[in-house]
Amino acid sequence: KGLIESFETQSAVCCWDFGHANEAKLDHYTELLKIGHRLTVTHFNDNWKGPEDEHLPPFYGTADWDAACRALREIGYSNPLNFELKYKNLPIRIIPYAVDLTRGIGELLLDMIFEKSE
């Protein structure tokens, strides 16, 4: 019996951190299906499965975003996509471009979750 199933109440909810899961070499698809409707918060970020959680934008690392979005679609996830990214080394004048890129990535992820073609 897993942690999420050990709660007697249905009011126990879960946050899925894509970077931590990727770093731990967890399969997003399988694990998100286990969590199911209890998923209420996400931390969208990517990394290279190294010793450090880099908090890269999705698609910049090794996470399987096709599988992750398919799982989110199948469990009926409809809450906001919460990004957890580090832009600390970017020069200040580049930040608006990084924000625009993140917005575009978020729109693509939403299309992938809700099966909208490009």
PEWO-V649495 format. One record per backbone hydrogen bond with DSSP energy under -0.5 kcal/mol. NH is the residue of the N-H (numbers start at 1). CO is the residue of the C=O. If there is no record, write none. Layout:
NH|CO ; NH|CO
This chain:
6|2 ; 6|3 ; 7|4 ; 12|9 ; 14|38 ; 16|41 ; 17|15 ; 18|16 ; 18|43 ; 19|43 ; 21|17 ; 22|18 ; 23|19 ; 24|20 ; 25|22 ; 26|21 ; 28|26 ; 31|27 ; 32|28 ; 33|29 ; 34|30 ; 35|31 ; 36|32 ; 38|35 ; 39|36 ; 40|14 ; 40|38 ; 41|14 ; 43|16 ; 44|82 ; 45|43 ; 46|56 ; 50|52 ; 54|52 ; 56|46 ; 60|57 ; 62|47 ; 65|63 ; 68|64 ; 69|65 ; 70|66 ; 71|67 ; 72|68 ; 73|69 ; 74|70 ; 75|71 ; 76|73 ; 77|72 ; 82|80 ; 83|81 ; 84|44 ; 86|55 ; 87|85 ; 90|87 ; 94|91 ; 95|91 ; 95|92 ; 97|94 ; 98|94 ; 99|95 ; 100|96 ; 101|97 ; 102|98 ; 103|99 ; 104|100 ; 105|101 ; 106|102 ; 107|103 ; 108|104 ; 109|105 ; 110|106 ; 111|107 ; 112|108 ; 113|109 ; 114|110 ; 115|112 ; 116|111 ; 117|115
